Amino acid sequence: MGITANPPNSDQLEIALIGPGHGECVVVHLGDSQWIVVDSCIDKTTGKPAAIQYLDSIGQRPSEVVRLILVTHWHDDHIRGLAQIVEECPNAKFCMSSAMGAEEFLAVVSAYDVLRFSNCTSGVREIHEVIKLRSNNSATVTHAAPNRLAYKTTASHGLSCEVWTLSPADAQISKFHEEIGGLIPEVGRTMQRCVPQRPNHLATVAWINVGATAILLGSDLEETKDNRTGWSVIVESNERPLGKAEIFKVPHHGSENAHNEDVWTEMLGDKPYSILTPYRRSNLPRPSDIERVLRMSDRSFSTAKVATKRTQKRDAAVSKTLREMGVTIVESEPSLGVIRLRNGGSRDFGSWSVELLDGACHLAEV
Amino acid sequence: MSTASLIPHSVSNHDQDEDLTVPSDPYAADLYTRNIDSEARKFQTRAVNRYVNTSKDGALFSNTQTQDAHVGHMTTNTTNQIKEFDTNPLPDDLAKRITRTPKRVATFFPIQEWDGYVLEVNSRSFRARLVDITNSESKGEEEAEIPLSELDEDSQNLLQEGRLFRWSIGYQKSPSGQKIRVSRIIVRRLPAWQSEDLKAAYSEAAEISQALKWE
């Protein structure tokens, strides 16, 4: 990452969405070098967790400045490198859904950990390491649940900073337990990589308030058309924090199955800054997704372009074989890009500047 | 590992090792190698018998699995119904011939290898994520859509989302010295889950769960 090396001013808010590399990660500056990290991905060129690398690049020491680590769910594209962040930031609060601490889930991650020798890593291996690290530590784990205040602080800008979790709802946790039942390996079945079921029932949505300014981080939460789960239960809740967010991390890479029109009208301000990471494995966002998000807000951005698929240079004999087979091998995901938004600090809390770094682009250019 | 699917992609050249006294004609060379193999196999059987005899107090075994070095790597030979006992030590020169790798064997030299896992299986191809294990400087995973015709039928039947495989492209050298460029995809037959694995997983899960302190 070739990031501008200046950190935000102590009274400035910042949100940086980093991805894909492999996955996505959000870092938020609340003020006075107090940062929160939501999910994790790694920079494939360095192998380092993107959050650690980003903070280092702007002169912030992760071990001192990270106050909260929030894990929204356990899928591979949201937790790579997370164990290193947890290890390097032992004083940060750690927040996840209690469902990820349930014995059934822990049994699944322990069972699949036998495949740790494989070069093909999966989310279970990383989450196994993270939870083991956290269980060995005397620190507590904060429970992510609907309308729960996970972290609160103040800063020299004089405003109260709050991080709320808005999900997963009880019905979602029940569905997650059903999913886990299906993931427990069967005796006699050949070992293989763990394959999470769909849809994603566990994603934790976060709401960040700094004074009257709000940010909504949609994780991968999907819309289920069931008012006990998904986005419907969040929109219809009368216990969630009030206000309308100015910045929206669009859920599930802009996918149609994560779209809920009421979120845009009830929880977001007019033309919010909408930011997302693409996910090539599922071809997201699709052209119809791009069109839909741009219709909701033309201030929409992606951390990378997905149209260009790069290939590596190979030995001539290998290239010849691949040609004969009719196979093209492409990079699985584009390199890391960063969308960085900073506000005007105490003087002008409501104005934001957008920086598109390392291949990030306007959503219309994806 | 399942049966390898060896897909020859072209015959490049027919090279010879000059230090071997093998007939230059490929067919004759092949016969020559087979004779050596046949002779060595006899000695190998005697060696297996002796191992069985000494390690199991002379008990008679059948279906003894032995690694067969003569037909290339990753294949096994089942020695059925070992009936002969030979408790006499083999002469030194013969013992050496058993342990020595024959000079002419089918060998495979990979140029490029990936570890992969299956994302989805379609009617004519499968999509997979690949991790380059040859080039240490290669960063990140890659993705490919591979025709099912690159796999033999057994391997195709094993394909499903999450399945791990090894993909190698390289040169295979036949016993006669012929060099063929091949693509080889081996769907990994990992061990099956055992009830002990799950018991251990539940035991660790209970331990971790109790150690987590929730706020």
Chai-1 contact restraints between the chains, C-beta under 6 A:
chainA,res_idxA,chainB,res_idxB,connection_type,confidence,min_distance_angstrom,max_distance_angstrom,comment,restraint_id
A,K44,B,K139,contact,1.0,0.0,6.0,A-B,restraint_1
A,K44,B,G140,contact,1.0,0.0,6.0,A-B,restraint_2
A,T45,B,K139,contact,1.0,0.0,6.0,A-B,restraint_3
A,G101,B,L212,contact,1.0,0.0,6.0,A-B,restraint_4
A,E103,B,A205,contact,1.0,0.0,6.0,A-B,restraint_5
A,E103,B,A206,contact,1.0,0.0,6.0,A-B,restraint_6
A,E103,B,S209,contact,1.0,0.0,6.0,A-B,restraint_7
A,L106,B,A205,contact,1.0,0.0,6.0,A-B,restraint_8
A,L106,B,I208,contact,1.0,0.0,6.0,A-B,restraint_9
A,L106,B,S209,contact,1.0,0.0,6.0,A-B,restraint_10
A,A107,B,A201,contact,1.0,0.0,6.0,A-B,restraint_11
A,A107,B,Y202,contact,1.0,0.0,6.0,A-B,restraint_12
A,A107,B,A205,contact,1.0,0.0,6.0,A-B,restraint_13
A,S110,B,A201,contact,1.0,0.0,6.0,A-B,restraint_14
A,S110,B,E204,contact,1.0,0.0,6.0,A-B,restraint_15
A,S110,B,A205,contact,1.0,0.0,6.0,A-B,restraint_16
A,A111,B,A201,contact,1.0,0.0,6.0,A-B,restraint_17
A,N119,B,D115,contact,1.0,0.0,6.0,A-B,restraint_18
A,N119,B,V131,contact,1.0,0.0,6.0,A-B,restraint_19
A,N119,B,I133,contact,1.0,0.0,6.0,A-B,restraint_20
A,C120,B,D115,contact,1.0,0.0,6.0,A-B,restraint_21
A,C120,B,Y117,contact,1.0,0.0,6.0,A-B,restraint_22
A,C120,B,V131,contact,1.0,0.0,6.0,A-B,restraint_23
A,C120,B,L164,contact,1.0,0.0,6.0,A-B,restraint_24
A,I131,B,I208,contact,1.0,0.0,6.0,A-B,restraint_25
A,S135,B,I208,contact,1.0,0.0,6.0,A-B,restraint_26
A,S135,B,A211,contact,1.0,0.0,6.0,A-B,restraint_27
A,S135,B,L212,contact,1.0,0.0,6.0,A-B,restraint_28
A,T140,B,K213,contact,1.0,0.0,6.0,A-B,restraint_29
A,T140,B,E215,contact,1.0,0.0,6.0,A-B,restraint_30
A,V141,B,L212,contact,1.0,0.0,6.0,A-B,restraint_31
A,V141,B,W214,contact,1.0,0.0,6.0,A-B,restraint_32
A,T142,B,E215,contact,1.0,0.0,6.0,A-B,restraint_33
A,H143,B,W214,contact,1.0,0.0,6.0,A-B,restraint_34
A,P185,B,W193,contact,1.0,0.0,6.0,A-B,restraint_35
A,V187,B,W193,contact,1.0,0.0,6.0,A-B,restraint_36
A,V187,B,S195,contact,1.0,0.0,6.0,A-B,restraint_37
A,G188,B,A192,contact,1.0,0.0,6.0,A-B,restraint_38
A,R189,B,W193,contact,1.0,0.0,6.0,A-B,restraint_39
A,T190,B,L190,contact,1.0,0.0,6.0,A-B,restraint_40
A,T190,B,A192,contact,1.0,0.0,6.0,A-B,restraint_41
A,M191,B,L190,contact,1.0,0.0,6.0,A-B,restraint_42
A,Q192,B,G162,contact,1.0,0.0,6.0,A-B,restraint_43
A,Q192,B,R163,contact,1.0,0.0,6.0,A-B,restraint_44
A,R193,B,Y117,contact,1.0,0.0,6.0,A-B,restraint_45
A,R193,B,G162,contact,1.0,0.0,6.0,A-B,restraint_46
A,V195,B,E161,contact,1.0,0.0,6.0,A-B,restraint_47
A,V195,B,G162,contact,1.0,0.0,6.0,A-B,restraint_48
A,D315,B,I111,contact,1.0,0.0,6.0,A-B,restraint_49
A,A317,B,I111,contact,1.0,0.0,6.0,A-B,restraint_50
A,V318,B,I111,contact,1.0,0.0,6.0,A-B,restraint_51
A,V318,B,Q112,contact,1.0,0.0,6.0,A-B,restraint_52
A,V318,B,I169,contact,1.0,0.0,6.0,A-B,restraint_53
A,T321,B,H9,contact,1.0,0.0,6.0,A-B,restraint_54
A,T321,B,I169,contact,1.0,0.0,6.0,A-B,restraint_55
A,T321,B,S183,contact,1.0,0.0,6.0,A-B,restraint_56
A,E324,B,H9,contact,1.0,0.0,6.0,A-B,restraint_57
A,V327,B,A144,contact,1.0,0.0,6.0,A-B,restraint_58
A,V327,B,I146,contact,1.0,0.0,6.0,A-B,restraint_59
A,I329,B,E142,contact,1.0,0.0,6.0,A-B,restraint_60
A,I329,B,A144,contact,1.0,0.0,6.0,A-B,restraint_61
A,V330,B,E143,contact,1.0,0.0,6.0,A-B,restraint_62
A,E331,B,E142,contact,1.0,0.0,6.0,A-B,restraint_63
A,S332,B,R129,contact,1.0,0.0,6.0,A-B,restraint_64
A,S332,B,E141,contact,1.0,0.0,6.0,A-B,restraint_65
A,S332,B,E142,contact,1.0,0.0,6.0,A-B,restraint_66
A,S332,B,E143,contact,1.0,0.0,6.0,A-B,restraint_67
